[in-house]
Amino acid sequence: MMSSRAFSRFFAPVLLAGAVCLMPLTPAPAEAQNNRNAAAMPPGTPMSFADLIERVSPAVVSIEATGSVDPRAVPDLDDIPPQFREFFERFGGPGGQQPQRPRRSQGSGFFISAEGLLVTNEHVISGADEISVTLPDGAEYSAEVVGRDAATDIALLRVTGTDRTFAYVSLDRSPSIRVGDWVVAVGNPFGLGGTATAGIVSAMGRPLGNTQLYTNFLQIDAPINRGNSGGPAFDLNGNVVGVNSAIFSPTGGNVGIGFAIPSDLAATVVDQLIERGEVRRGYLGIAPQSLTADLAESLGLPRDRRGVLVAEVIAGTPAAEAGLRNGDVIIRINNETVTDQRELFQRIGAVPPGERVELRVIREGRERNVRVRLAERPETEQATTPSEPAPAQNELFGMTLAPADEAARERVGVTGNRGLLVNAVRSNSEAARRDIRTGDVVLEAGGRDVSRVEDLRNAVEEARSRNRNAVLVLVARQQGGVRYVALSLDAE
């Protein structure tokens, strides 16, 4: 039994709170009570999601895919932050990224037509030999792949072997959803089927790793877990505003941060998959790099200038044919401002191959227009095999440099007789701070090719004579492409 002293100490906060209440505890007038309810429950907040869930749930299905993982059809885990990597290893079902090993994957999907077309995530059915779809009423059907797009993680399936008419929902092609709006996720977490959760849109336009360049995700706090992949996120009108795709999870469980592919992007992809079974994207043919303040200053531009720096023009591509050059800065595409390389990928990718775009570029401090007829985006090129580096000869900015030999140039995928091989990088040096590494090849300095250490020294002196604070160098790396780096002259 609790003592009187312990009882008083345990309930002291409650009693103290009650002591300050001098008004009698009588029911509030009806009008005042209604006002309080209105203040606590803003317009648009539902008392219950039951009617909405009852209306849309018949269109949401569970998907089971069996087969083997295709290593070409899932993102490279090394390119994904560890917190998001958990999703690709676990979210879509057991197995993770294990090339050519049998796996059974469970996910979700939803019908978008009465004839049995349904949307899910590409990673749910990646490497599948057989796909089965289970409806809320327990009916099970086989499904075939109509088309898939790994770049946006969208797949389109069709139910086979039945003439049944299916309940379906619609992708919102012009969503007006905002941060703070309610969303309801319906799906198949952990194989349980028919589970609904609710939350709000907590952020918009979220990037997710280097492999998802064509998607700016909705961030939602409606709990989604393994098996929710490919399921819909609904607004309060029952329209699909997102396709659930990923979670942020240090532990593998839900921590209230999920990511959905926006419905307008999903609808665009689905249209192409219906029409031709694949997605075709425009291709420019450059290695792009977001323009940082340091890079802008080294080019003689204002530090707050935004755009995309052309780190390399790839030979034989539309960019090369149109006359783009290394060091050009792209600031607009078809009169729309472009601020970083992700935006450039999305704008160019949204234009069908064969169509022309007009680029506004800055070259040597002056703006000009360049018209380019885009090609179709090719498959990723294979990297070359590493070779032994050449002997060291000189040092600048903390880099030990030597003329690059043919093997070094081949390793980083460049041609010609140019380049300085980085044989070593001193810790805490300017080169180390700019993430230049052993094995990299310096191709240009100050806009000119370099093949001798003296070429780099001359570029440094020229930058000093022009009152620049940095010299701009072009650096190539195996499997990392090329990028510009601004090396501070104060550090040399």
C-alpha positions as CSV (number, residue, x, y, z in Angstrom):
1,M,0.0,0.0,0.0
2,M,1.2,3.5,-0.8
3,S,2.0,5.8,2.2
4,S,0.2,9.1,2.6
5,R,3.5,10.9,2.1
6,A,4.3,9.0,-1.1
7,F,0.7,9.5,-2.3
8,S,1.0,13.3,-1.8
9,R,4.5,13.4,-3.5
10,F,3.2,11.3,-6.5
11,F,0.2,13.5,-7.1
12,A,1.7,16.8,-6.2
13,P,1.9,18.2,-9.8
14,V,-1.8,17.4,-10.4
15,L,-2.9,18.9,-7.1
16,L,-0.8,22.1,-7.7
17,A,-2.3,22.4,-11.2
18,G,-5.7,22.1,-9.7
19,A,-5.1,24.7,-7.0
20,V,-4.7,27.6,-9.5
21,C,-8.2,26.9,-10.9
22,L,-10.5,29.3,-9.2
23,M,-13.5,28.9,-11.6
24,P,-16.0,26.1,-11.0
25,L,-15.7,23.1,-13.3
26,T,-19.0,23.5,-15.0
27,P,-19.7,22.6,-18.6
28,A,-18.9,25.3,-21.1
29,P,-21.8,26.8,-23.1
30,A,-22.5,25.0,-26.3
31,E,-21.4,28.0,-28.4
32,A,-18.1,28.3,-26.6
33,Q,-17.5,24.5,-26.9
34,N,-18.1,24.7,-30.7
35,N,-15.6,27.6,-30.9
36,R,-13.0,25.5,-29.1
37,N,-13.6,22.5,-31.4
38,A,-13.2,24.8,-34.4
39,A,-9.9,26.1,-33.0
40,A,-8.6,22.6,-32.3
41,M,-9.8,21.2,-35.6
42,P,-8.8,23.4,-38.6
43,P,-10.8,23.3,-41.8
44,G,-9.8,20.3,-44.0
45,T,-8.9,18.0,-41.1
46,P,-11.0,14.9,-41.3
47,M,-12.6,13.4,-38.2
48,S,-12.0,10.0,-39.7
49,F,-10.2,8.6,-42.8
50,A,-12.6,5.6,-42.9
51,D,-14.7,6.7,-45.9
52,L,-11.7,7.6,-48.0
53,I,-9.9,4.3,-47.2
54,E,-13.1,2.3,-47.9
55,R,-13.4,4.0,-51.3
56,V,-9.8,3.5,-52.5
57,S,-8.7,0.3,-50.9
58,P,-10.2,-2.1,-53.5
59,A,-7.8,-0.7,-56.1
60,V,-4.7,-1.4,-53.9
61,V,-3.1,-4.8,-54.3
62,S,-0.3,-7.0,-52.9
63,I,2.5,-8.0,-55.2
64,E,4.8,-11.0,-54.9
65,A,7.7,-11.4,-57.4
66,T,9.9,-14.5,-57.5
67,G,13.1,-14.8,-59.5
68,S,16.6,-13.5,-59.3
69,V,18.0,-10.1,-58.7
70,D,19.3,-8.3,-61.9
71,P,22.3,-6.3,-60.8
72,R,21.8,-3.9,-63.7
73,A,18.3,-3.0,-62.6
74,V,18.9,-1.9,-59.0
75,P,20.9,1.1,-57.9
76,D,24.6,0.8,-57.0
77,L,24.5,0.8,-53.1
78,D,27.9,2.6,-53.1
79,D,26.2,5.6,-54.6
80,I,23.5,5.8,-51.9
81,P,23.8,7.2,-48.4
82,P,23.8,4.5,-45.7
83,Q,20.5,5.6,-44.2
84,F,18.8,5.2,-47.6
85,R,20.8,2.1,-48.5
86,E,18.8,0.3,-45.8
87,F,15.7,0.7,-47.9
88,F,17.2,-0.9,-51.0
89,E,18.6,-3.8,-49.0
90,R,15.4,-4.5,-47.0
91,F,12.4,-2.4,-47.9
92,G,11.3,-4.2,-51.0
93,G,11.7,-7.7,-49.4
94,P,14.4,-10.1,-48.3
95,G,17.5,-10.6,-50.5
96,G,18.7,-7.0,-51.0
97,Q,21.2,-6.5,-53.8
98,Q,22.5,-10.0,-54.3
99,P,23.3,-10.5,-58.0
100,Q,21.8,-13.6,-59.7
101,R,20.6,-15.2,-56.5
102,P,17.0,-16.4,-56.1
103,R,14.7,-14.1,-54.2
104,R,11.1,-13.6,-53.2
105,S,10.0,-9.9,-53.1
106,Q,6.8,-8.5,-51.6
107,G,5.5,-5.1,-52.4
108,S,2.4,-3.1,-53.2
109,G,0.7,-1.7,-56.3
110,F,-2.5,-0.1,-57.5
111,F,-4.8,-0.4,-60.5
112,I,-5.0,2.6,-62.8
113,S,-7.5,1.1,-65.3
114,A,-10.5,-1.2,-65.1
115,E,-8.7,-3.5,-67.6
116,G,-6.0,-4.5,-65.1
117,L,-3.1,-2.1,-65.7
118,L,-1.3,-1.4,-62.4
119,V,1.6,0.6,-61.1
120,T,4.3,-0.5,-58.7
121,N,8.0,0.2,-58.0
122,E,10.6,-1.1,-60.5
123,H,12.7,-2.5,-57.7
124,V,9.8,-4.7,-56.5
125,I,9.7,-6.7,-59.7
126,S,13.4,-6.4,-60.7
127,G,14.7,-9.8,-61.8
128,A,11.3,-11.4,-61.5
129,D,10.4,-14.6,-63.4
130,E,6.9,-14.8,-62.0
131,I,4.7,-12.0,-60.6
132,S,1.4,-12.6,-58.8
133,V,-1.1,-10.0,-57.7
134,T,-3.5,-10.5,-54.7
135,L,-6.6,-8.3,-54.4
136,P,-8.2,-7.3,-51.1
137,D,-10.9,-9.9,-51.7
138,G,-8.2,-12.6,-51.8
139,A,-8.4,-13.2,-55.5
140,E,-4.9,-13.9,-57.0
141,Y,-3.8,-13.4,-60.6
142,S,-0.6,-13.6,-62.6
143,A,0.8,-10.4,-64.0
144,E,3.1,-9.4,-66.8
145,V,5.5,-6.5,-67.2
146,V,4.3,-3.9,-69.7
147,G,7.3,-1.6,-69.1
148,R,9.7,-0.5,-66.5
149,D,11.9,2.5,-65.8
150,A,14.7,2.0,-63.3
151,A,15.7,5.7,-63.4
152,T,12.4,6.7,-61.7
153,D,11.7,3.3,-60.0
154,I,8.3,3.0,-61.8
155,A,7.0,-0.2,-63.4
156,L,3.7,-0.9,-65.2
157,L,2.1,-4.3,-65.0
158,R,-0.9,-6.0,-66.5
159,V,-3.0,-8.7,-64.9
160,T,-3.4,-11.7,-67.2
161,G,-5.8,-14.7,-67.4
162,T,-9.0,-13.0,-66.5
163,D,-11.8,-10.8,-68.0
164,R,-12.6,-9.3,-64.6
165,T,-13.2,-5.6,-64.3
166,F,-11.1,-4.0,-61.6
167,A,-11.6,-1.1,-59.3
168,Y,-9.0,1.6,-60.0
169,V,-7.7,5.0,-58.9
170,S,-6.2,7.9,-60.8
171,L,-2.7,9.5,-60.7
172,D,-3.1,13.2,-60.1
173,R,-1.4,14.8,-63.1
174,S,-1.4,18.3,-61.7
175,P,-1.1,17.9,-57.9
176,S,-1.6,21.0,-55.8
177,I,-0.4,19.3,-52.6
178,R,1.6,21.4,-50.2
179,V,3.8,20.8,-47.1
180,G,1.4,20.1,-44.3
181,D,-1.3,18.5,-46.4
182,W,-2.7,15.2,-45.3
183,V,-1.7,12.0,-47.1
184,V,-3.0,8.4,-46.6
185,A,-0.7,5.5,-47.5
186,V,-2.3,2.1,-48.3
187,G,-0.3,-1.0,-48.9
188,N,1.1,-4.4,-48.0
189,P,3.7,-3.8,-45.2
190,F,5.5,-7.0,-44.1
191,G,3.1,-9.0,-46.2
192,L,0.1,-8.1,-44.0
193,G,-1.9,-6.6,-46.8
194,G,-4.6,-3.9,-46.7
195,T,-2.9,-1.6,-44.2
196,A,-3.6,2.1,-44.1
197,T,-1.6,4.8,-42.4
198,A,-1.9,8.6,-42.4
199,G,0.4,11.6,-42.0
200,I,1.3,14.8,-43.7
201,V,3.6,15.9,-46.5
202,S,6.6,17.0,-44.5
203,A,8.8,18.3,-47.3
204,M,8.9,18.4,-51.1
205,G,11.6,18.2,-53.8
206,R,13.9,15.9,-51.9
207,P,16.8,14.3,-53.8
208,L,17.7,10.7,-53.0
209,G,21.2,9.6,-53.9
210,N,23.2,9.9,-57.2
211,T,21.2,7.1,-58.9
212,Q,17.8,8.9,-58.7
213,L,18.7,12.0,-60.7
214,Y,15.3,12.2,-62.4
215,T,13.1,12.3,-59.3
216,N,12.5,14.9,-56.6
217,F,10.6,13.0,-54.0
218,L,7.7,13.9,-51.7
219,Q,8.7,13.4,-48.1
220,I,5.9,12.1,-46.0
221,D,5.6,11.1,-42.3
222,A,2.8,8.5,-42.9
223,P,4.4,5.3,-41.6
224,I,5.5,3.1,-44.5
225,N,7.6,-0.1,-44.1
226,R,9.0,-3.0,-46.0
227,G,6.3,-4.2,-48.4
228,N,4.8,-0.7,-48.9
229,S,7.0,-0.2,-51.9
230,G,4.9,0.7,-55.0
231,G,1.8,1.5,-53.0
232,P,-0.1,4.7,-53.4
233,A,-0.2,7.8,-51.2
234,F,-3.6,9.5,-51.5
235,D,-4.8,13.0,-50.8
236,L,-8.1,13.5,-49.1
237,N,-10.0,13.5,-52.4
238,G,-8.8,10.0,-53.1
239,N,-6.3,11.0,-55.9
240,V,-2.9,9.3,-55.9
241,V,-0.4,12.1,-55.3
242,G,2.7,9.8,-54.8
243,V,4.0,6.3,-55.3
244,N,5.7,5.1,-52.1
245,S,9.3,4.2,-52.8
246,A,11.8,4.6,-50.0
247,I,12.4,5.2,-46.3
248,F,15.1,7.0,-44.3
249,S,16.0,4.5,-41.6
250,P,19.2,4.1,-39.5
251,T,17.7,0.9,-38.0
252,G,15.6,-0.6,-40.8
253,G,12.3,0.3,-39.1
254,N,10.0,3.3,-39.7
255,V,11.2,6.5,-38.2
256,G,8.6,8.8,-39.7
257,I,10.5,9.8,-42.9
258,G,9.3,8.2,-46.1
259,F,9.7,9.2,-49.8
260,A,7.1,9.0,-52.6
261,I,7.6,9.5,-56.3
262,P,5.3,12.6,-57.2
263,S,2.2,11.6,-59.2
264,D,2.8,14.0,-62.1
265,L,6.2,12.4,-62.8
266,A,4.8,8.9,-62.3
267,A,2.0,9.7,-64.8
268,T,4.4,11.0,-67.4
269,V,6.5,7.8,-67.1
270,V,3.4,5.6,-67.2
271,D,2.2,7.3,-70.4
272,Q,5.4,6.4,-72.1
273,L,5.4,2.8,-70.8
274,I,1.8,2.4,-72.2
275,E,2.8,3.8,-75.5
276,R,6.1,2.1,-76.1
277,G,7.1,-0.1,-73.1
278,E,10.1,2.1,-72.3
279,V,11.0,5.7,-71.4
280,R,13.0,7.7,-73.8
281,R,15.0,10.7,-72.5
282,G,16.8,13.5,-74.2
283,Y,20.6,13.3,-74.1
284,L,23.0,16.3,-74.4
285,G,26.4,14.6,-74.1
286,I,28.3,16.5,-71.4
287,A,29.7,15.8,-68.0
288,P,27.9,18.5,-65.9
289,Q,28.9,20.0,-62.7
290,S,27.0,22.4,-60.4
291,L,28.6,25.8,-60.3
292,T,29.8,26.6,-56.8
293,A,30.9,30.0,-55.5
294,D,34.6,29.0,-55.8
295,L,34.2,27.8,-59.3
296,A,32.2,30.9,-60.3
297,E,34.9,33.1,-58.9
298,S,37.7,31.2,-60.7
299,L,35.8,31.9,-64.0
300,G,35.6,35.6,-63.2
301,L,31.8,35.4,-62.5
302,P,30.0,36.6,-59.4
303,R,30.1,34.2,-56.5
304,D,26.3,34.0,-56.4
305,R,26.0,33.1,-60.0
306,R,24.2,29.7,-60.4
307,G,24.3,27.4,-63.3
308,V,25.8,24.2,-64.6
309,L,29.5,24.0,-65.6
310,V,30.4,21.9,-68.6
311,A,33.2,19.8,-67.2
312,E,33.5,17.8,-70.5
313,V,31.9,17.7,-73.9
314,I,31.8,14.1,-75.1
315,A,32.9,13.6,-78.6
316,G,30.3,12.6,-81.2
317,T,27.4,13.8,-79.1
318,P,24.8,16.5,-79.7
319,A,26.7,18.9,-77.4
320,A,29.9,18.5,-79.5
321,E,28.0,18.9,-82.7
322,A,26.4,22.1,-81.4
323,G,29.7,23.6,-80.4
324,L,29.5,23.5,-76.6
325,R,32.9,23.7,-75.0
326,N,34.5,22.7,-71.8
327,G,34.2,25.5,-69.3
328,D,30.9,26.8,-70.7
329,V,28.3,27.6,-68.0
330,I,24.7,26.7,-68.8
331,I,22.3,29.1,-67.1
332,R,19.0,28.5,-69.0
333,I,17.3,25.7,-71.0
334,N,14.5,27.0,-73.3
335,N,14.2,30.2,-71.2
336,E,13.9,28.3,-68.0
337,T,16.6,28.9,-65.4
338,V,18.8,25.9,-64.5
339,T,20.7,26.1,-61.2
340,D,22.4,22.7,-60.7
341,Q,23.3,19.5,-62.5
342,R,20.3,17.6,-61.1
343,E,17.9,20.2,-62.6
344,L,19.8,20.0,-65.9
345,F,19.4,16.2,-66.0
346,Q,15.6,16.5,-65.4
347,R,15.0,19.3,-67.9
348,I,17.0,17.6,-70.7
349,G,15.5,14.2,-69.8
350,A,12.0,15.5,-70.1
351,V,12.6,16.5,-73.8
352,P,12.0,13.8,-76.3
353,P,15.0,12.7,-78.4
354,G,15.2,14.4,-81.7
355,E,13.8,17.7,-80.5
356,R,15.8,20.9,-80.3
357,V,16.5,22.9,-77.1
358,E,18.0,26.3,-76.8
359,L,20.7,26.7,-74.2
360,R,21.8,30.1,-72.8
361,V,25.5,29.7,-71.9
362,I,28.3,31.9,-70.5
363,R,31.6,31.5,-72.3
364,E,34.6,33.6,-71.4
365,G,32.4,36.1,-69.5
366,R,29.9,36.6,-72.3
367,E,26.4,35.1,-72.8
368,R,25.3,33.4,-76.0
369,N,22.7,31.0,-77.2
370,V,23.4,27.5,-78.4
371,R,20.8,25.4,-80.2
372,V,21.1,21.6,-79.7
373,R,19.1,18.7,-81.2
374,L,19.0,16.1,-78.5
375,A,19.8,12.4,-79.0
376,E,18.5,9.5,-77.0
377,R,20.1,8.8,-73.6
378,P,22.5,5.9,-74.0
379,E,23.3,3.1,-71.5
380,T,26.1,3.8,-68.9
381,E,29.6,3.1,-70.3
382,Q,31.9,0.6,-68.8
383,A,35.0,1.7,-66.9
384,T,38.5,0.8,-68.0
385,T,41.0,-1.3,-66.1
386,P,43.4,0.3,-63.7
387,S,47.1,0.4,-64.4
388,E,50.3,1.3,-62.5
389,P,50.9,5.0,-62.1
390,A,53.9,6.8,-63.6
391,P,56.8,7.9,-61.3
392,A,56.5,11.2,-59.4
393,Q,58.2,14.3,-60.8
394,N,56.9,17.6,-59.2
395,E,54.5,19.0,-56.6
396,L,51.9,21.8,-56.8
397,F,49.0,22.5,-54.4
398,G,50.0,19.4,-52.4
399,M,49.8,17.1,-55.5
400,T,52.8,15.1,-56.7
401,L,52.4,15.3,-60.4
402,A,53.9,13.6,-63.5
403,P,52.9,13.6,-67.2
404,A,50.1,11.1,-67.7
405,D,51.0,8.1,-69.8
406,E,48.6,6.3,-72.1
407,A,47.6,3.7,-69.5
408,A,46.7,6.5,-67.0
409,R,44.6,8.3,-69.6
410,E,42.8,5.1,-70.6
411,R,42.0,4.4,-67.0
412,V,40.1,7.6,-66.6
413,G,38.6,7.5,-70.1
414,V,40.3,10.4,-71.9
415,T,42.1,10.5,-75.2
416,G,44.9,12.5,-76.7
417,N,48.3,13.4,-75.2
418,R,47.2,15.7,-72.4
419,G,47.1,15.2,-68.7
420,L,49.1,15.2,-65.4
421,L,48.8,12.1,-63.3
422,V,48.4,12.7,-59.5
423,N,50.8,10.2,-57.9
424,A,50.3,11.5,-54.3
425,V,48.3,14.0,-52.3
426,R,49.6,15.5,-49.1
427,S,47.0,15.5,-46.2
428,N,45.6,18.9,-45.3
429,S,46.8,20.3,-48.6
430,E,44.6,22.4,-51.0
431,A,44.3,19.4,-53.3
432,A,43.2,17.2,-50.5
433,R,40.6,19.8,-49.3
434,R,39.2,19.8,-52.9
435,D,39.0,16.0,-52.9
436,I,41.7,15.4,-55.5
437,R,43.0,11.9,-55.0
438,T,45.9,9.7,-56.1
439,G,45.2,8.3,-59.5
440,D,43.2,11.4,-60.7
441,V,44.4,13.1,-63.9
442,V,44.5,16.9,-64.3
443,L,43.5,17.6,-67.9
444,E,43.2,21.4,-68.0
445,A,44.2,24.5,-66.1
446,G,43.0,27.9,-66.8
447,G,41.0,26.7,-69.8
448,R,44.1,25.1,-71.5
449,D,45.2,21.5,-71.8
450,V,48.1,20.6,-69.6
451,S,50.7,17.9,-70.4
452,R,53.7,19.2,-68.4
453,V,53.9,20.4,-64.8
454,E,55.2,23.7,-66.2
455,D,51.8,24.1,-68.0
456,L,50.1,24.1,-64.7
457,R,52.6,26.6,-63.2
458,N,52.0,28.9,-66.2
459,A,48.2,28.7,-65.6
460,V,48.8,29.7,-62.0
461,E,50.8,32.7,-62.9
462,E,48.3,33.8,-65.5
463,A,45.5,33.6,-63.0
464,R,47.5,35.7,-60.6
465,S,48.2,38.3,-63.3
466,R,44.4,38.6,-63.9
467,N,43.8,39.1,-60.1
468,R,42.0,35.8,-59.7
469,N,41.8,34.1,-56.3
470,A,41.9,30.6,-57.8
471,V,42.9,28.7,-60.8
472,L,40.3,26.4,-62.4
473,V,41.5,22.9,-63.2
474,L,39.7,20.0,-64.9
475,V,40.2,16.7,-63.1
476,A,39.3,13.2,-64.4
477,R,38.7,10.1,-62.2
478,Q,38.1,6.5,-62.9
479,Q,34.3,5.8,-62.8
480,G,33.9,9.3,-61.5
481,G,33.8,11.2,-64.7
482,V,35.4,14.7,-64.9
483,R,34.8,17.8,-62.8
484,Y,36.2,21.3,-62.4
485,V,38.0,22.2,-59.2
486,A,39.0,25.7,-58.1
487,L,42.4,25.7,-56.4
488,S,43.1,28.7,-54.2
489,L,46.2,30.6,-55.2
490,D,46.8,31.6,-51.6
491,A,47.5,27.9,-50.9
492,E,50.3,27.7,-53.5
